[in-house]
Structures are given as C-alpha cells and as structure tokens.
Amino acid sequence: MIEALDAFYSQIDVLAAANKMYPVKTNGDEYMAVSELCMFPPLSASNGEQKGEQKSAHHINNGVLFALAVTATFKI
C-alpha cells in the first residue's frame, strides 16, 4: 500500500508542477496544494478589483484543472 501511495503521489507531483500548483503537505492519503503561492504582489487600491478578479480566476482555474487531472489519474 505504501508503494502504491508513493507512486501515486509522484504522479500527482508531476501534475501539480504542470498546473502551477505548489504541494504543501501530504499525510497518509491526503494531498494539499496551493496555486502559485505568493507569485503576485498585493492589489493596490488604484488597480481596482478587476485585476484581482483575473488573478483569482487564474488560481481557481489552476486548481480545477489540477483536481480534474488528479481524478483522471486516480481512475487509472
């Protein structure tokens, strides 16, 4: 079982890198990752919310694509 989880996590690490996700923690059968942590400077008041919404959508898109890829890998 440990070898199977290790092989699975190795595949997930590759998927994380491909989807610009950063692995934060693994614990048993748990895998936690974040999208491009600290890659963008904070929004300034003059930039408005539109850029913030684009950045949020970018991170959400990374997370969704990563989750779909992991699900497809798990099914295999």
N, C-alpha and C positions, 0 to 999 in steps of 0.2 A: 504494500500500500504506500509506503514512504517513497519508494522508487517511482511509482505512478504519479504521486503528487509532485515530486521533484521534476519529472519530465513535463508535466502539465504546467507548472509554474515557469519553467524555462520557456515554453511556448508563449505563455502569457507575457513574459518579459519582452519578447520579440514584438508581440502585438502592441504592448504599451509604448515602446520606442517608435514604432511605425505610426501610432496615433497621437504622438506628442504627449504621452501621459508619463507621469513620474511615479514609480512604485514607492509607496510609503511604508507599508507593513504587510507581512504575511504571518499568519498564525493558524496552524492546522490547515483547515480548508478555507480560510479567509484570506482575501487579497484586496488590499486597499491601495488606490492610486488617485492622484490628482492631475489636473490638466495644466501644464506649463506653469507651475508654481512660481510666482514672483518674476515672471518674464516681462510684465508690463508695468510701467510706472503708474502710480495712483492717478485718478482723474483729477484735473484741476477744474475749478468752478467755471472757467471761461470756455472749456471744451464742451460743456453741455453733456446731456445724458446719452446722446445718440452714439458717440464713440464707445461709451460704457456698455450700451446695449449690444453693439457689434462685438466687443470683446467677450461679453457674457455668452453670446450666441456661439462664438468660436469655441469657447471652453465646453459648452454644452454639446456642441457637435462632436468634438473630440471624444467626450465621454460616451456619447451614444454609439458612435462608430466603434469605439473600443469594446463596449459591452456587447454589441452585436457580433464582433469578431470572436470574443471570448466564448460567447454562447455557441457559435458555429464550431469552434474548436472543441468545446466540451461534448457536443453531439457526436463528433467523430470519435 
